[in-house]
């Protein structure tokens, strides 16, 4: 846990067994001004407060605020000097403010751009974002192999997919 931070609000939450992280995470879409403007000072205070209360899982996406969420979260974690091994960062690829692109080339470019904005060498989890908006053939034959290569080179520890639809295809 980040130096000098206690866990009073989360004392009733247990660690999720396999990930060794709290069962409560910080969704950083709001840092991308998705629901209204968030000042840099308020963003920093939010991330600091989350850490102080033991929240060590952070989720973002280049889609959230057109990359603003990633940039702001990266700046906050950097300014707070959070040790990398003490947090879990989940990110996404494939869905962007200007649409969807599940090509292998875009997956590779996306992770590099996201890592730069987050000021990280790797993310813990990389999801392909809302795959139902793409071709399932492309997802299976191009996107997932690209994600596997990203994992193999150490830019993501774990990979997965997300689905927005609540109805079957």
C-alpha positions, -999 to +999 in steps of 0.1 A: +000+000+000+012+035-008+033+049+021+013+068+047-020+055+035-045+036+056-075+015+047-103+026+071-133+026+046-124-007+031-117-027+062-149-048+055-138-056+020-115-086+015-088-089-011-099-107-043-081-139-040-064-143-074-056-107-082-045-097-046-063-065-051-094-050-034-128-060-047-135-023-052-118-003-080-116+032-094-133+037-127-114+066-143-140+075-171-149+105-150-113+118-152-119+121-189-146+147-183-172+122-195-199+135-172-187+171-169-154+189-163-130+176-136-102+200-127-067+186-125-068+194-087-100+174-082-087+145-103-055+144-082-076+146-050-098+118-062-069+095-070-052+104-037-083+097-017-088+063-035-053+053-026-056+065+010-086+042+013-069+012-001-083+013-037-054+000-058-073-010-090-077+016-117-096+012-150-094+035-180-097+036-218-086+057-247-123+061-254-130+078-221-128+115-230-109+109-261-077+098-242-081+125-215-089+099-188-056+080-196-036+112-196-051+125-163-048+092-145-012+089-157-004+124-145-020+117-111-002+084-105+031+100-115+026+131-093+016+109-063+047+088-070+027+056-066+050+025-067+040+006-099+039-028-081+013-014-056-014-008-082-034-027-108-041-008-140-067-020-165-070-005-199-088-011-232-082-009-269-104-011-301-129+016-292-119+052-297-137+085-297-138+084-336-151+048-338-139+012-336-107-003-350-099-039-341-070-043-366-037-058-353-019-026-363-043-005-343-040-028-313-002-024-313-003+013-318-030+017-292-011+001-264+020+021-271+000+053-271-018+044-240+014+035-221+028+068-230-002+087-217-003+066-186+034+070-180+037+032-176+058+004-191+029-021-190-007-024-180-019-053-158-050-059-179-057-050-215-093-056-228-105-054-263-134-029-258-169-038-269-162-064-295-197-068-307-192-036-328-165-054-349-163-084-371-161-116-349-139-131-376-115-102-373-116-104-335-108-141-335-082-141-363-065-107-360-073-089-327-068-117-302-035-128-318-024-092-316-033-090-279-014-122-273+017-107-289+012-076-267+011-098-237+042-118-248+063-087-252+053-076-216+031-046-224+001-063-207+001-090-181-034-102-188-057-098-218-094-101-223-125-088-241-155-067-230-190-067-244-215-039-241-246-056-254-270-072-230-287-092-258-272-121-277-260-114-312 
